[in-house]
């Protein structure tokens, strides 16, 4: 997270942090950020793990199962990154997390681990990690889950597990399932923009 991009830093609207998928980088979600958050600050960090000719926010094992030890370390490091943004006054309000794929897993982990630092989260193609131990209450924080029936990289139950865990923790979850694959669609982009504007209008 030493490398990141901040767009529209002068806006007074609530900022959004966009977390890319595995094998990608901070430029991957720039178009999405411009489409769904054209008038709010957008922070686009680069995952700190080298992965598949790009980057990721945490490691996987060779069988592609989640490396939960590394995920826990990266979650702690990301909280330090957010604290540094606050100290630099780059972020003056609780940001909203917007995560895609690997970034969605990271975003859910951050929200479930340290909800006091984030206003809510949009999770595109999530896979819910077993974080273990007691988790803090999410106190009606808004969460959007964008799942896909034809997702070649997710089991059908993955997004449902995210919904169940987040709802049980007290989040206000909106769940949308579309007949598409792992890549998100234009219709989902519109749904994400509507959700941001509805729950975080200023």
Buried (B, 14 or more C-beta within 10 A) or exposed (E): BEEBBBBBEEBEBBBBBBBBBBBBBBEBBBEBBEBBBEEBBBBBBBBBBEBEEBBBBBBBEEEEEBBBEBBBBBBEEBBEBBEEBBEEEBBEBBBBBBBBBBBBBBBBBBBBBBBEBBBBBBBBBBBBBEBEEEBEEBEEBBBBBBBBEEBEBBEEEBBBBBBEBBBEBBBBBBBBBBEBBBBBBEEBBEBBBEBBBEBBEE
